[in-house]
Amino acid sequence: MKNKATSIILLAVFLSVFSGCKKGGDIVESRCEDLSNDYTAKLNAFVAVQNKANCTAFITSLDVLVDKCAILTAAEKKEYKESRDAIDCSDF
């Protein structure tokens, strides 16, 4: 049940990030898209194999995306950080 809840949280975060990264333009959007692609790859790896290493890689990619994606609003960044804080890699 906990894995299902974690997967739902991860999916919600992914959908929010993906929709947030489609608003910008030019170089900023390209950089955000690259970060989003890395985040998606790490998310897929974590969903496929839920272990501490994949969780840590996923969380790190989310942190980088939130910190470096310039087109995200402060409210979006806050939402992502709250979602990130809900995931505890020590559970794996």
Secondary structure, 3 states (H helix, E strand, C coil): CHHHHHHHHHHHHHHHHHHHCCCCCHHHHHHHHHHHHHHHHHHHHHHHCCCHHHHHHHHHHHHHHHHHCCCCCHHHHHHHHHHHHCCCHHHC
